[in-house]
Every structure is written in C-alpha cells, then in structure tokens.
Amino acid sequence: MPQKYAAGNWKMNGLVSDLTEVLEIDKGVQDLACNTVICLPATLIYAADGDPRQVVEIGGQYCHPSASGAHTGDISAEMLSEAGAAFVVTGHSERRTDHGETDADVRAQTEAAWRAGLVAILCIGETLAQREAGETLSVLAGQLKGSLPDGATPENTIIAYEPVWAIGTGKVATPEQVAEVHDALRAQVDPEMSLLYGGSVKAANAAELFALTNVDGALVGGASLKAVDFVPIARALAAS
C-alpha cells in the first residue's frame, strides 16, 4: 500500500520565531499512523531539525540541479540534506510560473534530489483554461512524462496533483474531479507510489478528499502554517 503523507508547504513564509508551530504540529501528530512533512524556507531547515524525538520530517521547497557552482542565490540538494531536510518539492506551479521552470528543469531537480538522498515531492497541475478546455488529463500526462525521471520509485518520489486554479484561491476540485485525476495517475505510476492532492485543502474538506481511492494524502499550503489548522488535516488522513 502507498504511504500516507500529510505534507505542508510554507512557501515564502516564516521566521525562526514561527518554528514554535512546527513544535506544536509535532506534538499533535505524535500518535498518528501517517507521515508528516513540513517543507520550509531554506533559512529555517537547520533550526527545525533538532530534536531526535521529533516525528515531523523536514523538507525544502526547491533545489538546483547542480551540487555546487556559480549559481548565485540558488541552493543544492546536498545543502538541503546537510541542513537536515529529507524531502524537497520539485515542479511546484509557482516555480514553473514565477521562474519559468520547464518539465526538463523539474526532471533535473528531481534527479538532483535523489542524488542527495532526498525524497522528491513532484508537483503537476493544470490551469483553469486547460481544465475548461477539457485538457486536464492530457496536460498532466505530459507533465508527468516530461518531469518524472526514469528510476522513480515509491521510496524516492511522491507525486502531488495541484490544480493551479485551486492553489490559494479557496476553490477546491470536486471529489469527482480529484478521483478522475488520481485514478488516471495511478495507472501511470508505480502502484505503491504515494499520490497527494493539493489545492486549498483544509480541515473542513480533508476527510472527504482522503476517502477517495488513490488519494494518499495532501500537500497543504496556507493551512500548514498553523498547528491548529494543519493537525486536524493530518488526523483526518490517519483516520482514513
């Protein structure tokens, strides 16, 4: 069976003082039968990975394909690993849009994550225009083919479906839409690979989403910033 993951993506949010929320999340998920990951800004990773009793695992949000070099402002997978990260997000739509990252870029970043021993949380998702044009499944299949390197296994890769039109908008794909996509993805990847849904996931809709076949968890944005919002999502996942 695929592993269950409640993963949070803090994006460009958080100072050291905010790491108290990670501690509170950790307290809230200690007894849960699911994996919990918080992907933090690079500046917080080292400080967040300190207590050996901590069950929350830490991730980064991006890695450069190269291990080192003249890439001002970038960070390598090896640097993330050394700082304490075990996971890294690759291919998030905000990276694809804001930084022009292509499927080929995402593929290279995912390979870099593996090189450093990190688990890649590889994101794919369609725009509203693509959804309304009936292109969702073909767009996602193309992104998956272009972004997912050969050698992907359930141990080194998690796939996150994040419809671009539902990220931070308050809009959520219907259960039928999520099920259609996740069922199609399951047919294209290893049957043991975890498939997460992301897009305005909250405590109020988490249980319904996690009840769907082939939804193995969530990649959560804004609701992962506060333990009071995120822990109920993780609890809904563990109960599913």
Stockholm file with secondary structure:
# STOCKHOLM 1.0

chainA/1-240         MPQKYAAGNWKMNGLVSDLTEVLEIDKGVQDLACNTVICLPATLIYAADGDPRQVVEIGGQYCHPSASGAHTGDISAEMLSEAGAAFVVTGHSERRTDHGETDADVRAQTEAAWRAGLVAILCIGETLAQREAGETLSVLAGQLKGSLPDGATPENTIIAYEPVWAIGTGKVATPEQVAEVHDALRAQVDPEMSLLYGGSVKAANAAELFALTNVDGALVGGASLKAVDFVPIARALAAS
#=GR chainA/1-240 SS CCCCEEEEECCSCCCGGGGHHHHHHHHHHTTCSSEEEEECCHHHHHHHSCCTTCCCEEEESCCBSSSSSSCTTCCBHHHHHHHTCSEEEESCHHHHHHSCCCHHHHHHHHHHHHHTTCEEEEEECCCHHHHHTTCHHHHHHHHHHHHSCTTCCTTTEEEEECCGGGSSSSCCCCHHHHHHHHHHHHTTSCTTSCEEECSSCCHHHHHHHHTSTTCCEEEESGGGSSHHHHHHHHHHHHHC
#=GC SS_cons         CCCCEEEEECCSCCCGGGGHHHHHHHHHHTTCSSEEEEECCHHHHHHHSCCTTCCCEEEESCCBSSSSSSCTTCCBHHHHHHHTCSEEEESCHHHHHHSCCCHHHHHHHHHHHHHTTCEEEEEECCCHHHHHTTCHHHHHHHHHHHHSCTTCCTTTEEEEECCGGGSSSSCCCCHHHHHHHHHHHHTTSCTTSCEEECSSCCHHHHHHHHTSTTCCEEEESGGGSSHHHHHHHHHHHHHC
//
